[in-house]
């Protein structure tokens, strides 16, 4: 997004990457031309972040729903996903809240249909010698960050907890090594990414380092929002429900064996990106618990009330004075139908 509470892969994700390819293309109608072409604009390169999509394609879940699924990879040189959506080059976009709000302000009829990660993987990484486990641990800390806008996140957490805005942001890159070098006390990270780097060094979470989700710190913002045009949803509602259903089925199947999707990525979908199998397996394992929150209606579901609470507050800090009504920008009814149909 990149916003301070987004999954912005372009600023934080290091994507370097078992079962063999045992999943066959199944249940695909012979008359492929009868399937409706549907394109998703990915925010980053094909990797474990989209594991459920790859499994859904390979298992034929989209085809069963009458969908000829296509996707456009993201990355540093790719067009913005919302640009592609606005131009009609994609039907869905995996987007971030701040760019989404900016495009809505410009008159685009976009709507949020769910969130790929209702519990955001955005996190604070810290070492055992100075752990950050709750908001008070941020007070007086030197926090390594790649984005100046992360100040909005820290300010929100501390203010909500009734704590002083006493901390220092230290610019850094996407590797957690400066944390190990003592350049800071904490590091803005993704729970599905930088901790893997420490694990490969032989370090153990909970012993040598800690990963504290922003959600745990009170910064509850769903990430990887699924966006489409309102007009598209209105004109193709059964197809939208089928799309979301196929995604859910893909993710649920993926949770049975994370190695399968990782191998698909290495051998097929992400074969041109130099990814590493072991890393992709671990990234997939860490991401699976985040697609569904405890007590929710199902995968991708989030409480719309968060829009007028956390997201509105952050949007205001980012210069968005007027927040649209939640009903104008969020429609979870197709997702509700998709979940009910499973």
VEXDREN-2710 file (C-alpha; in Angstrom, 1 decimal):
% VEXDREN-2710
k/r/px/py/pz
1/UNK/0.0/0.0/0.0
2/UNK/2.4/1.2/0.8
3/UNK/0.6/2.4/3.9
4/UNK/2.0/2.1/7.4
5/UNK/-0.3/-0.8/8.1
6/UNK/-0.2/-2.7/4.8
7/UNK/1.3/-5.8/3.6
8/UNK/3.4/-3.9/1.1
9/UNK/5.5/-6.6/-0.3
10/UNK/7.5/-4.2/-2.3
11/UNK/9.0/-2.8/0.8
12/UNK/9.3/-5.7/3.1
13/UNK/9.1/-9.0/1.4
14/UNK/12.3/-11.0/0.6
15/UNK/11.0/-13.9/-1.5
16/UNK/13.6/-16.7/-2.0
17/UNK/11.3/-19.6/-2.0
18/UNK/8.3/-31.6/-0.1
19/UNK/6.0/-32.9/-2.0
20/UNK/6.3/-33.5/-5.7
21/UNK/3.7/-32.2/-8.1
22/UNK/1.0/-34.7/-7.4
23/UNK/-2.0/-32.5/-7.9
24/UNK/-3.6/-33.0/-11.3
25/UNK/-5.8/-30.6/-13.2
26/UNK/-9.1/-32.1/-12.4
27/UNK/-12.8/-31.4/-13.0
28/UNK/-12.1/-28.9/-15.8
29/UNK/-14.9/-28.7/-18.4
30/UNK/-13.8/-29.9/-21.8
31/UNK/-15.2/-26.8/-23.4
32/UNK/-12.8/-24.3/-21.9
33/UNK/-14.2/-21.6/-24.2
34/UNK/-17.4/-21.7/-22.1
35/UNK/-15.6/-20.5/-19.0
36/UNK/-15.7/-16.8/-18.2
37/UNK/-12.2/-15.2/-18.2
38/UNK/-11.4/-13.6/-14.8
39/UNK/-8.1/-11.9/-14.1
40/UNK/-6.6/-11.1/-10.7
41/UNK/-3.8/-8.4/-10.4
42/UNK/-1.3/-9.6/-7.9
43/UNK/0.5/-7.1/-5.7
44/UNK/3.8/-9.0/-5.8
45/UNK/5.5/-11.8/-7.8
46/UNK/4.0/-15.3/-7.7
47/UNK/5.0/-16.8/-4.3
48/UNK/3.6/-18.4/-1.2
49/UNK/1.6/-15.3/-0.4
50/UNK/-0.9/-16.6/-3.0
51/UNK/-0.6/-20.3/-2.2
52/UNK/-4.4/-20.8/-2.2
53/UNK/-4.7/-19.4/-5.7
54/UNK/-2.1/-21.8/-7.1
55/UNK/-3.8/-24.8/-5.4
56/UNK/-7.2/-23.6/-6.5
57/UNK/-6.0/-23.4/-10.1
58/UNK/-4.4/-26.9/-10.0
59/UNK/-7.3/-28.5/-8.3
60/UNK/-9.7/-27.1/-10.9
61/UNK/-11.8/-25.2/-8.3
62/UNK/-12.1/-22.1/-10.5
63/UNK/-13.1/-24.1/-13.6
64/UNK/-15.7/-25.8/-11.5
65/UNK/-17.2/-22.4/-10.8
66/UNK/-17.2/-21.5/-14.5
67/UNK/-14.1/-19.4/-14.4
68/UNK/-11.1/-19.3/-16.7
69/UNK/-8.7/-17.9/-14.1
70/UNK/-5.8/-15.7/-15.1
71/UNK/-3.5/-13.4/-13.2
72/UNK/-0.9/-10.7/-13.7
73/UNK/2.2/-10.7/-11.6
74/UNK/3.2/-7.7/-9.5
75/UNK/6.6/-6.5/-8.6
76/UNK/8.8/-3.4/-8.6
77/UNK/8.3/-2.7/-12.3
78/UNK/4.7/-3.8/-12.6
79/UNK/1.8/-1.3/-12.9
80/UNK/-0.1/-0.6/-9.8
81/UNK/-2.9/-3.2/-9.2
82/UNK/-5.6/-0.5/-8.8
83/UNK/-4.4/1.1/-12.0
84/UNK/-4.9/-2.2/-13.8
85/UNK/-8.3/-2.6/-12.2
86/UNK/-9.4/0.9/-13.2
87/UNK/-8.2/0.4/-16.7
88/UNK/-10.2/-2.8/-17.1
89/UNK/-7.1/-5.0/-17.3
90/UNK/-8.1/-6.9/-14.2
91/UNK/-11.3/-7.9/-12.5
92/UNK/-9.9/-8.2/-9.0
93/UNK/-6.9/-6.6/-7.3
94/UNK/-5.1/-7.6/-4.1
95/UNK/-4.6/-4.0/-2.8
96/UNK/-3.7/-2.0/0.3
97/UNK/-6.0/0.4/2.2
98/UNK/-4.3/3.7/1.6
99/UNK/-4.0/3.4/-2.2
100/UNK/-7.6/2.0/-2.2
101/UNK/-8.9/5.1/-0.4
102/UNK/-6.9/7.4/-2.6
103/UNK/-8.5/5.8/-5.8
104/UNK/-12.0/6.0/-4.3
105/UNK/-11.4/9.7/-3.5
106/UNK/-10.6/10.1/-7.2
107/UNK/-14.0/8.8/-8.2
108/UNK/-13.4/5.1/-8.8
109/UNK/-16.3/2.8/-7.9
110/UNK/-14.2/0.3/-6.1
111/UNK/-15.4/-2.0/-3.3
112/UNK/-13.7/-4.3/-0.8
113/UNK/-14.9/-7.9/-0.9
114/UNK/-12.8/-9.3/1.9
115/UNK/-9.1/-9.5/3.0
116/UNK/-6.6/-12.2/2.0
117/UNK/-5.2/-11.8/5.6
118/UNK/-7.8/-10.7/8.1
119/UNK/-5.0/-10.8/10.6
120/UNK/-2.2/-8.8/9.1
121/UNK/1.2/-10.3/9.0
122/UNK/2.7/-6.9/9.8
123/UNK/4.7/-7.3/13.0
124/UNK/7.4/-6.1/15.3
125/UNK/10.5/-8.3/15.4
126/UNK/12.7/-8.0/18.6
127/UNK/15.4/-9.9/20.3
128/UNK/15.3/-11.7/23.7
129/UNK/17.5/-9.0/25.3
130/UNK/14.9/-6.4/24.7
131/UNK/11.6/-8.0/23.8
132/UNK/8.7/-6.0/22.4
133/UNK/5.6/-8.0/23.5
134/UNK/3.1/-5.2/24.3
135/UNK/2.7/-1.5/23.6
136/UNK/4.6/-0.3/26.7
137/UNK/7.7/-2.1/25.3
138/UNK/7.8/0.4/22.4
139/UNK/8.4/3.4/24.7
140/UNK/12.0/4.6/24.4
141/UNK/12.8/2.0/21.7
142/UNK/14.8/2.6/18.6
143/UNK/12.6/1.1/15.9
144/UNK/14.1/0.0/12.6
145/UNK/11.8/0.8/9.7
146/UNK/11.8/1.0/5.9
147/UNK/9.0/3.6/5.8
148/UNK/8.7/7.0/7.5
149/UNK/4.9/6.4/7.4
150/UNK/5.4/3.7/10.0
151/UNK/5.4/6.6/12.5
152/UNK/1.6/6.6/12.1
153/UNK/1.4/3.0/13.2
154/UNK/3.6/3.5/16.3
155/UNK/1.7/6.7/17.3
156/UNK/-1.6/4.9/17.0
157/UNK/-0.5/2.0/19.2
158/UNK/1.0/4.2/21.9
159/UNK/-1.9/6.6/21.9
160/UNK/-4.5/3.9/22.1
161/UNK/-2.6/2.4/25.0
162/UNK/-2.3/5.8/26.8
163/UNK/1.4/5.8/26.5
164/UNK/3.8/8.7/25.6
165/UNK/5.0/9.0/22.0
166/UNK/8.6/8.4/23.1
167/UNK/10.6/6.4/20.5
168/UNK/13.0/6.8/17.6
169/UNK/12.6/5.6/14.1
170/UNK/15.8/4.4/12.5
171/UNK/15.8/4.0/8.7
172/UNK/16.8/0.5/7.4
173/UNK/16.4/-2.0/4.6
174/UNK/14.4/-5.2/4.3
175/UNK/16.8/-7.4/6.1
176/UNK/16.6/-7.9/9.9
177/UNK/20.4/-8.1/10.2
178/UNK/20.7/-4.5/11.5
179/UNK/18.6/-5.6/14.4
180/UNK/21.2/-8.3/15.2
181/UNK/23.9/-5.7/14.8
182/UNK/22.3/-3.6/17.6
183/UNK/21.3/-0.7/15.3
184/UNK/17.9/-0.8/16.8
185/UNK/15.8/-2.4/19.5
186/UNK/12.9/-3.5/17.2
187/UNK/12.3/-4.0/13.6
188/UNK/9.1/-3.5/11.4
189/UNK/8.7/-6.9/9.8
190/UNK/6.3/-9.4/8.3
191/UNK/5.6/-12.4/10.4
192/UNK/5.8/-14.5/7.2
193/UNK/9.1/-13.2/6.1
194/UNK/12.0/-11.8/8.2
195/UNK/11.7/-14.3/11.0
196/UNK/12.6/-17.0/8.5
197/UNK/16.0/-15.3/8.1
198/UNK/16.6/-15.6/11.8
199/UNK/15.5/-19.2/11.8
200/UNK/18.0/-20.0/9.1
201/UNK/20.7/-18.7/11.4
202/UNK/19.7/-21.3/14.0
203/UNK/17.7/-18.8/16.2
204/UNK/14.4/-19.9/17.8
205/UNK/11.3/-17.8/18.1
206/UNK/10.3/-17.3/21.8
207/UNK/13.9/-18.0/22.9
208/UNK/16.2/-15.9/20.8
209/UNK/13.7/-13.6/19.2
210/UNK/10.1/-12.5/19.3
211/UNK/7.5/-11.8/16.6
212/UNK/4.7/-9.7/17.9
213/UNK/1.9/-9.0/15.4
214/UNK/0.6/-5.4/15.1
215/UNK/-2.8/-7.0/15.7
216/UNK/-1.6/-8.1/19.1
217/UNK/-0.4/-4.6/19.8
218/UNK/-3.9/-3.2/19.1
219/UNK/-3.4/-2.2/15.5
220/UNK/-6.1/-4.4/14.0
221/UNK/-6.1/-3.9/10.2
222/UNK/-7.0/-6.6/7.7
223/UNK/-4.3/-6.8/5.0
224/UNK/-4.3/-7.7/1.3
225/UNK/-7.9/-6.5/0.7
226/UNK/-9.7/-8.0/-2.3
227/UNK/-11.0/-5.2/-4.5
228/UNK/-13.3/-5.1/-7.5
229/UNK/-15.4/-2.5/-9.3
230/UNK/-18.9/-2.2/-7.8
231/UNK/-20.3/-2.4/-11.4
232/UNK/-18.5/-5.7/-12.0
233/UNK/-19.9/-7.1/-8.7
234/UNK/-23.4/-6.0/-9.6
235/UNK/-23.3/-7.4/-13.1
236/UNK/-21.5/-10.7/-12.2
237/UNK/-22.5/-11.5/-8.7
238/UNK/-22.8/-15.4/-9.2
239/UNK/-19.3/-15.3/-10.8
240/UNK/-18.0/-13.2/-7.9
241/UNK/-19.3/-15.7/-5.4
242/UNK/-17.8/-18.6/-7.4
243/UNK/-14.4/-16.8/-7.5
244/UNK/-14.4/-16.3/-3.7
245/UNK/-15.5/-19.9/-3.1
246/UNK/-12.7/-21.2/-5.3
247/UNK/-10.1/-19.1/-3.4
248/UNK/-11.4/-20.4/-0.1
249/UNK/-11.3/-24.0/-1.3
250/UNK/-7.8/-23.4/-2.5
251/UNK/-6.6/-22.1/0.8
252/UNK/-8.3/-24.8/2.8
253/UNK/-6.7/-27.4/0.6
254/UNK/-3.4/-25.7/0.9
255/UNK/-3.5/-25.9/4.7
256/UNK/-3.4/-29.7/4.5
257/UNK/0.1/-29.7/3.2
258/UNK/2.0/-26.4/2.6
259/UNK/4.7/-28.2/0.7
260/UNK/2.4/-28.8/-2.3
261/UNK/1.9/-25.2/-3.1
262/UNK/5.5/-24.4/-2.4
263/UNK/6.6/-27.0/-5.0
264/UNK/4.0/-25.6/-7.5
265/UNK/5.6/-22.1/-7.0
266/UNK/9.1/-23.4/-7.6
267/UNK/8.3/-25.6/-10.6
268/UNK/5.6/-23.6/-12.3
269/UNK/4.1/-20.3/-11.1
270/UNK/7.2/-18.7/-9.7
271/UNK/9.8/-20.7/-11.7
272/UNK/11.3/-17.5/-13.2
273/UNK/11.9/-15.7/-9.9
274/UNK/14.8/-17.7/-8.3
275/UNK/12.7/-18.7/-5.2
276/UNK/13.8/-21.3/-2.8
277/UNK/11.7/-24.3/-1.8
278/UNK/12.5/-24.4/1.9
279/UNK/11.7/-20.7/2.3
280/UNK/8.5/-20.9/0.4
281/UNK/7.3/-23.8/2.5
282/UNK/8.0/-21.9/5.7
283/UNK/6.4/-18.7/4.4
284/UNK/3.3/-20.7/3.5
285/UNK/3.2/-22.3/6.9
286/UNK/3.4/-19.0/8.6
287/UNK/0.7/-17.4/6.4
288/UNK/-1.9/-20.1/6.8
289/UNK/-3.1/-19.1/10.3
290/UNK/-3.6/-15.5/9.2
291/UNK/-6.3/-16.1/6.5
292/UNK/-9.0/-16.7/9.0
293/UNK/-9.5/-15.0/12.4
294/UNK/-10.9/-17.0/15.4
295/UNK/-14.6/-16.7/15.7
296/UNK/-15.1/-15.2/12.3
297/UNK/-17.5/-16.5/9.6
298/UNK/-14.7/-17.9/7.6
299/UNK/-11.6/-17.1/5.5
300/UNK/-11.1/-13.5/4.3
301/UNK/-13.8/-12.3/6.7
302/UNK/-13.2/-9.2/8.8
303/UNK/-15.3/-7.0/11.0
304/UNK/-16.4/-4.0/8.9
305/UNK/-16.3/-1.9/12.1
306/UNK/-12.5/-1.7/11.8
307/UNK/-13.0/0.7/8.8
308/UNK/-14.4/3.5/11.0
309/UNK/-12.1/2.8/13.9
310/UNK/-8.5/1.9/13.1
311/UNK/-8.4/2.5/9.4
312/UNK/-10.2/5.8/9.6
313/UNK/-7.7/7.0/12.3
314/UNK/-4.7/6.0/10.2
315/UNK/-6.3/7.5/7.0
316/UNK/-6.7/10.8/8.9
317/UNK/-3.0/10.8/9.9
318/UNK/-2.1/10.2/6.3
319/UNK/-4.1/13.2/5.1
320/UNK/-7.5/11.7/4.3
321/UNK/-9.8/14.0/6.1
322/UNK/-13.1/12.5/4.9
323/UNK/-13.7/8.8/5.3
324/UNK/-16.4/7.2/3.1
325/UNK/-19.2/5.4/4.8
326/UNK/-18.3/1.7/5.3
327/UNK/-21.3/0.6/3.4
328/UNK/-20.0/2.6/0.4
329/UNK/-16.6/0.8/0.2
330/UNK/-17.1/-2.6/1.8
331/UNK/-19.4/-5.4/0.6
332/UNK/-18.9/-8.7/2.3
333/UNK/-22.2/-10.2/1.1
334/UNK/-20.7/-12.2/-1.8
335/UNK/-18.1/-13.6/0.6
336/UNK/-20.9/-14.5/3.0
337/UNK/-22.6/-16.4/0.2
338/UNK/-19.4/-18.1/-0.8
339/UNK/-18.8/-19.3/2.7
340/UNK/-22.4/-20.5/3.1
341/UNK/-22.1/-22.5/-0.1
342/UNK/-19.2/-24.6/1.1
END
